[in-house]
Amino acid sequence: MIDFRPITIEDKAAFERLSFTDKPRGCEFTFANLFLWGRQRMAQLHGHILLFSQFDRRTVYPFPVGSGEKKPVLDAIIADAAERGIPCRLTGLTGEDIALLEELYPHAFLFHCDRGSFDYVYAIDDLADLAGRKYQRKRNHINRFAERYPEAVTEPLSADNVAAVRAMLDTWYAVRQAEDATADFAMEKAALYKALQYAKPLGMDGLVLKNGEEILAFTLGSLLSETVFDVQFEKALPDADGAYPTINRAMARWVRDRYPSVRFLNREEDMGLEGLRKAKESYYPHHLTEKCWAHLREDGYDY
């Protein structure tokens, strides 16, 4: 049985040393997301990071990250699931991963893909410059925001403004909860407040959009790879028209200046929500990162 243990801040360097050698994957493979969301455990084996997670009330194995031969690692995961007496579910699969599993284990796995879980990935220059006719509406929103808030500025998230950001978030969640009493923001809110607490050791970069002392919007993210930056959180006050495209563009410019090797921004999935999908598509993604999952055919189907 694989000796999985809880993820700690001290695992960041080891995880990224291996994950950055692999191809860019979905947003759940940023170290910050692993640390912030749910119950995650990890182990190292054969030059790979292996993960053991709780997802959608099921125990899953996110696809192992690292370089080198995958079969010994996958064999170990299959054996681990058998020893634990649980179904072997592999998550975070790309099309390449599916092809590899079929090659290594012909007809052994069944595959499932959910369009709502695919990540939207944008060319960083597109979001930083908003050039051309297709982004005219975005530029119009930003211009109207600038007219309404001529003194508004952006500044990095820091110890000096994090308390004000928390206060702004309290307002944001209160408004959204009032709009939809059935909405459950508990998990997101816990992850976001934890992110504010551990932003520096997690290597997260944040920007704050403020007008005087009032926080109108903020955003926070971290590197997914040397070429991809993951924007994990973005919030704006509902009555601050134009704040979202303004902080979005500001973050793209900030990341481009701070990390010259980054070519893409991952703005994560739409969760199958029509409004969120429309908003993400309006920025014209460069591509979508597909994320599928698989289970051994012999384990049956327990969706």
Backbone hydrogen bonds, N-H to C=O, Kabsch-Sander energy under -0.5 kcal/mol:
donor,donor_aa,acceptor,acceptor_aa,energy
4,F,2,I,-1.7
5,R,42,M,-2.0
7,I,40,Q,-1.4
11,D,8,T,-1.9
12,K,9,I,-1.9
15,F,11,D,-2.7
16,E,12,K,-2.7
17,R,13,A,-2.0
18,L,14,A,-1.3
19,S,15,F,-3.2
20,F,16,E,-2.1
21,T,18,L,-1.0
22,D,18,L,-0.6
22,D,19,S,-0.9
29,F,26,G,-2.1
30,T,27,C,-1.7
34,L,30,T,-2.0
35,F,31,F,-2.4
36,L,32,A,-2.3
37,W,33,N,-2.3
40,Q,38,G,-0.7
41,R,52,F,-1.9
42,M,5,R,-2.7
43,A,50,L,-2.1
45,L,48,H,-2.2
48,H,45,L,-1.2
49,I,65,V,-2.8
50,L,43,A,-3.3
50,L,48,H,-0.5
51,L,62,P,-0.6
52,F,41,R,-2.5
53,S,60,V,-2.7
54,Q,39,R,-1.1
55,F,53,S,-0.5
55,F,58,R,-3.4
58,R,55,F,-1.7
60,V,53,S,-2.7
61,Y,89,R,-3.1
63,F,91,T,-2.5
65,V,49,I,-1.7
67,S,47,G,-0.8
74,L,70,K,-2.9
75,D,71,K,-3.1
76,A,72,P,-1.6
77,I,73,V,-1.9
78,I,74,L,-2.7
79,A,75,D,-2.4
80,D,76,A,-2.2
81,A,77,I,-2.4
82,A,78,I,-1.9
83,E,79,A,-2.5
84,R,80,D,-2.1
85,G,81,A,-1.0
86,I,81,A,-2.3
89,R,87,P,-1.0
90,L,88,C,-0.5
90,L,294,A,-2.5
91,T,61,Y,-1.4
93,L,292,C,-2.8
98,I,94,T,-2.2
99,A,95,G,-2.2
100,L,96,E,-2.2
101,L,97,D,-2.7
102,E,98,I,-2.2
103,E,99,A,-1.8
104,L,100,L,-2.9
105,Y,101,L,-3.0
108,A,105,Y,-2.2
109,F,105,Y,-0.6
110,L,295,H,-2.7
112,H,293,W,-2.7
114,D,291,K,-0.8
117,S,114,D,-2.2
118,F,115,R,-1.3
119,D,289,T,-2.1
120,Y,268,E,-1.7
121,V,119,D,-0.6
121,V,287,H,-2.5
122,Y,265,L,-2.9
124,I,263,R,-2.5
126,D,123,A,-0.6
127,L,123,A,-1.5
128,A,124,I,-2.1
129,D,125,D,-2.3
130,L,126,D,-2.2
135,Y,132,G,-1.2
136,Q,133,R,-2.0
139,R,135,Y,-2.3
140,N,136,Q,-2.3
141,H,137,R,-2.1
142,I,138,K,-2.2
143,N,139,R,-2.5
144,R,140,N,-2.4
145,F,141,H,-2.2
146,A,142,I,-2.4
147,E,143,N,-1.9
148,R,144,R,-2.1
149,Y,145,F,-2.8
152,A,149,Y,-1.8
153,V,210,K,-2.4
155,E,208,V,-2.1
157,L,206,G,-2.4
161,N,158,S,-1.0
162,V,158,S,-1.5
165,V,161,N,-2.0
166,R,162,V,-2.3
167,A,163,A,-1.9
168,M,164,A,-2.2
169,L,165,V,-2.5
170,D,166,R,-2.2
171,T,167,A,-1.8
172,W,168,M,-2.3
173,Y,169,L,-2.8
174,A,170,D,-2.0
175,V,171,T,-2.4
176,R,172,W,-2.4
177,Q,173,Y,-2.5
178,A,174,A,-1.9
179,E,175,V,-1.8
180,D,176,R,-1.7
183,A,180,D,-1.5
185,F,183,A,-0.6
189,K,185,F,-3.1
190,A,186,A,-2.3
191,A,187,M,-2.3
192,L,188,E,-2.8
193,Y,189,K,-2.6
194,K,190,A,-1.9
195,A,191,A,-2.1
196,L,192,L,-2.0
197,Q,193,Y,-1.5
198,Y,194,K,-2.2
199,A,195,A,-0.8
202,L,198,Y,-2.0
203,G,200,K,-1.6
204,M,199,A,-2.8
205,D,221,G,-2.6
207,L,219,T,-2.1
208,V,155,E,-3.0
209,L,217,A,-3.2
210,K,153,V,-2.8
210,K,208,V,-0.6
211,N,214,E,-2.6
212,G,210,K,-0.5
214,E,211,N,-1.8
216,L,209,L,-2.9
216,L,214,E,-0.6
217,A,209,L,-1.7
218,F,235,K,-2.6
219,T,207,L,-2.2
220,L,233,F,-2.4
221,G,205,D,-2.2
222,S,230,D,-2.0
224,L,228,V,-2.7
225,S,228,V,-2.0
229,F,264,F,-2.3
230,D,222,S,-3.2
231,V,229,F,-0.6
231,V,266,N,-3.0
232,Q,220,L,-1.1
232,Q,230,D,-1.0
233,F,220,L,-2.4
235,K,218,F,-2.6
237,L,216,L,-2.8
240,A,237,L,-1.7
241,D,239,D,-1.3
243,A,240,A,-2.3
246,T,242,G,-1.5
247,I,243,A,-2.7
248,N,244,Y,-2.4
249,R,245,P,-2.2
250,A,246,T,-2.1
251,M,247,I,-2.3
252,A,248,N,-2.0
253,R,249,R,-2.2
254,W,250,A,-2.3
255,V,251,M,-2.8
256,R,252,A,-2.1
257,D,253,R,-2.1
258,R,254,W,-2.4
259,Y,255,V,-3.0
262,V,259,Y,-1.9
263,R,227,T,-2.5
264,F,227,T,-2.2
265,L,122,Y,-2.6
266,N,229,F,-2.9
267,R,120,Y,-3.1
267,R,265,L,-0.6
270,D,116,G,-0.6
271,M,116,G,-2.0
273,L,270,D,-2.3
274,E,272,G,-0.5
277,R,273,L,-2.7
278,K,274,E,-2.4
279,A,275,G,-2.0
280,K,276,L,-2.4
281,E,277,R,-2.6
282,S,278,K,-1.4
283,Y,280,K,-1.2
284,Y,281,E,-1.9
286,H,121,V,-1.8
287,H,121,V,-1.9
289,T,119,D,-2.3
290,E,288,L,-0.8
292,C,93,L,-2.4
293,W,112,H,-2.8
294,A,90,L,-2.7
295,H,110,L,-1.9
296,L,88,C,-1.1
297,R,108,A,-3.7
299,D,296,L,-1.6
300,G,297,R,-1.4
302,D,300,G,-0.5
